[in-house]
Every structure is written in C-alpha cells, then in structure tokens.
Amino acid sequence: MTVAFVFAVVAARGYSDAPWGAVLRPLPVAILALATSVATLLVDVSETTAQVVTVAVWTVGVGAVALSTYRFVDLVAERGDR
C-alpha cells in the first residue's frame, strides 16, 4: 500500500500540468483513506471509535475515487468530441 501511495503521489505531481493531472490528484487521498481504515484495525481503540473512523475515511476515499472517475469521464468525453 505504501508503494501504491508513493506511485500515486509521483504520478499526480508528474502530470500536474497535463490534463491527466486532474484525474490523478484524488488517487493518493483514496489510498491514504484505505490505509487509515486498515490502521484503525491495528491500533487498540474501541470498536465504536474504529467504526466511526472507518466510516469517515471510507466516505473520503469513495468521494476521492468518485471525483477521479468524474474527471476521467469528463476528460475522455471532451477528447471524443474533437
């Protein structure tokens, strides 16, 4: 997961000026949300706290993936019209 996060950050930064940069920017957030969710299982916290944190970070993660998907579809749709 650490390697995927590093690659996502490098890709997002490397393509920051390209149209793909907007698509890639939310992906590190999604990967970090997943890692945070897994980390709550490894840390000794109450079940209620773990559930609240997991729901919160998965909401952020799913939102980041949805944003990335929306930007991808928008990018592809604009390219198809040209």
ZALODO-69372 format. One record per residue (C-alpha): x, y, z; residue in one letter. Coordinates in steps of 0.05 Angstrom, whole numbers, padded with zeros to 5 digits, always signed. Layout:
XYZA;...
end
This chain:
+00000+00000+00000M;+00058+00046+00014T;+00086+00035-00055V;+00019+00048-00087A;+00013+00113-00048F;+00083+00136-00069V;+00069+00119-00142F;+00002+00156-00139A;+00036+00218-00110V;+00092+00216-00162V;+00042+00207-00218A;-00003+00263-00193A;+00057+00310-00186R;+00088+00289-00251G;+00025+00302-00291Y;+00003+00363-00252S;+00005+00408-00314D;-00025+00356-00361A;-00100+00342-00367P;-00088+00275-00333W;-00064+00312-00271G;-00134+00328-00250A;-00154+00255-00257V;-00094+00230-00216L;-00096+00282-00160R;-00151+00249-00118P;-00119+00179-00120L;-00068+00190-00064P;-00125+00213-00020V;-00164+00149-00034A;-00103+00105-00020I;-00088+00143+00044L;-00161+00135+00066A;-00156+00059+00055L;-00091+00056+00094A;-00122+00096+00151T;-00181+00047+00152S;-00134-00012+00158V;-00093+00023+00211A;-00154+00030+00256T;-00157-00046+00258L;-00085-00050+00281L;-00089+00003+00335V;-00120-00013+00402D;-00182+00031+00401V;-00254+00018+00420S;-00299-00015+00369E;-00343+00047+00366T;-00285+00093+00352T;-00258+00045+00299A;-00326+00043+00265Q;-00333+00119+00265V;-00263+00129+00237V;-00273+00075+00185T;-00338+00105+00160V;-00307+00174+00157A;-00245+00154+00119V;-00283+00109+00072W;-00330+00167+00057T;-00270+00209+00039V;-00239+00153-00001G;-00301+00138-00041V;-00311+00212-00053G;-00239+00217-00080A;-00250+00158-00126V;-00316+00186-00150A;-00282+00253-00164L;-00226+00219-00202S;-00276+00179-00242T;-00317+00240-00258Y;-00255+00277-00282R;-00234+00217-00324F;-00302+00212-00358V;-00303+00287-00369D;-00233+00284-00399L;-00250+00226-00445V;-00316+00256-00466A;-00282+00321-00486E;-00228+00284-00525R;-00280+00243-00562G;-00315+00306-00588D;-00252+00333-00621R;
end
